[in-house]
Amino acid sequence: MTLADVGSEMELSPQELQRLRSENPALAVLDCREPSECTLSSLPGTLDIPMGQIPDRIAELNPGEDLVVMCHHGVRSLRVVQWLRRQGNFSRVKSLRGGIEAWSSEIDPEVPRY
């Protein structure tokens, strides 16, 4: 299963991300929250790049692979997805709807909420 197989055009649910990660543990997940937020709550194996640094660090992202972007509630990550898609070569990118807050409440209550 790939990112194209789940969710809407721009977003996927926490349940869909959980299924993708179980099938592909190497799935790229970009956390675009600030470092102070990531220390409060995080998912293992994410690439942490604050939203404001993404334009300068875009070379760290592979446009040829599936990429899920997450934040606290899903607003910033959706903006990042829209920006990446406007760059022209990031078509395989979606936002985690509801962010880490939804992940914690719907998938893993051990992930702290803030």
C-alpha positions as CSV (number, residue, x, y, z in Angstrom):
1,M,0.0,0.0,0.0
2,T,1.2,3.5,-0.8
3,L,0.2,7.0,0.3
4,A,-1.8,7.3,-2.9
5,D,-4.1,4.5,-1.8
6,V,-5.3,6.2,1.4
7,G,-7.0,9.4,2.5
8,S,-8.1,12.3,0.5
9,E,-5.9,14.2,-2.0
10,M,-4.2,16.2,0.7
11,E,-4.7,14.4,4.1
12,L,-4.8,11.0,5.7
13,S,-6.3,9.9,9.0
14,P,-4.3,8.7,12.0
15,Q,-5.6,5.2,11.3
16,E,-4.4,5.3,7.7
17,L,-1.0,6.5,8.9
18,Q,-0.8,3.6,11.4
19,R,-1.6,1.1,8.7
20,L,1.0,2.6,6.4
21,R,3.6,2.6,9.1
22,S,2.9,-1.0,10.0
23,E,3.3,-2.1,6.4
24,N,6.3,0.2,5.7
25,P,8.3,1.1,8.9
26,A,10.6,3.3,6.8
27,L,7.8,5.6,5.6
28,A,9.1,9.1,5.8
29,V,7.2,11.3,8.3
30,L,8.2,15.0,8.6
31,D,7.3,16.7,11.8
32,C,7.1,20.5,11.1
33,R,6.5,21.6,14.7
34,E,9.0,23.7,16.6
35,P,11.7,21.9,18.6
36,S,10.1,22.9,21.9
37,E,6.9,21.1,20.8
38,C,8.8,18.0,19.7
39,T,10.3,17.6,23.1
40,L,6.9,17.6,24.7
41,S,5.5,14.9,22.4
42,S,6.7,13.1,19.4
43,L,6.5,9.9,17.2
44,P,9.6,7.8,16.8
45,G,11.5,7.9,13.5
46,T,10.3,11.3,12.3
47,L,12.4,13.9,10.6
48,D,12.0,17.1,12.6
49,I,12.2,20.3,10.5
50,P,10.3,23.3,11.8
51,M,7.9,24.8,9.2
52,G,9.9,28.0,8.8
53,Q,13.1,26.1,8.0
54,I,11.7,23.8,5.3
55,P,12.5,26.1,2.4
56,D,16.2,26.2,3.4
57,R,16.3,22.4,4.2
58,I,14.2,21.1,1.3
59,A,17.2,19.1,0.0
60,E,16.7,16.8,3.1
61,L,13.4,15.6,1.6
62,N,13.1,13.1,-1.2
63,P,10.4,14.1,-3.7
64,G,10.5,10.6,-5.1
65,E,9.1,8.8,-2.0
66,D,5.9,9.0,0.0
67,L,6.0,11.7,2.7
68,V,3.6,12.3,5.5
69,V,3.8,15.8,7.2
70,M,2.5,16.2,10.7
71,C,2.2,19.0,13.3
72,H,0.1,19.6,16.4
73,H,-3.4,19.8,15.0
74,G,-2.9,19.5,11.2
75,V,-3.0,23.1,10.2
76,R,0.7,23.8,9.7
77,S,1.3,20.4,8.1
78,L,-1.4,21.0,5.5
79,R,0.2,24.3,4.7
80,V,3.5,22.6,4.3
81,V,2.0,20.0,2.0
82,Q,0.4,22.7,-0.2
83,W,3.8,24.5,-0.3
84,L,5.7,21.4,-1.2
85,R,3.3,20.5,-4.0
86,R,3.7,24.0,-5.4
87,Q,7.4,23.3,-5.8
88,G,6.5,21.0,-8.6
89,N,8.2,17.7,-7.7
90,F,6.5,16.7,-4.4
91,S,3.3,14.9,-5.5
92,R,3.5,12.1,-3.0
93,V,3.0,14.1,0.1
94,K,0.0,14.3,2.5
95,S,-0.8,15.8,5.9
96,L,-1.8,13.9,9.0
97,R,-5.3,15.1,9.7
98,G,-5.6,16.3,13.3
99,G,-1.8,16.1,13.8
100,I,-0.1,14.5,16.8
101,E,-3.2,15.4,18.9
102,A,-5.4,13.1,16.9
103,W,-2.7,10.4,16.9
104,S,-2.6,10.5,20.7
105,S,-6.3,10.5,21.2
106,E,-7.2,8.0,18.4
107,I,-4.1,5.7,18.2
108,D,-1.7,5.9,21.0
109,P,-2.7,7.5,24.3
110,E,0.9,7.0,25.6
111,V,1.9,9.9,23.3
112,P,1.6,12.9,25.5
113,R,-1.0,15.6,24.7
114,Y,-0.3,19.3,25.2
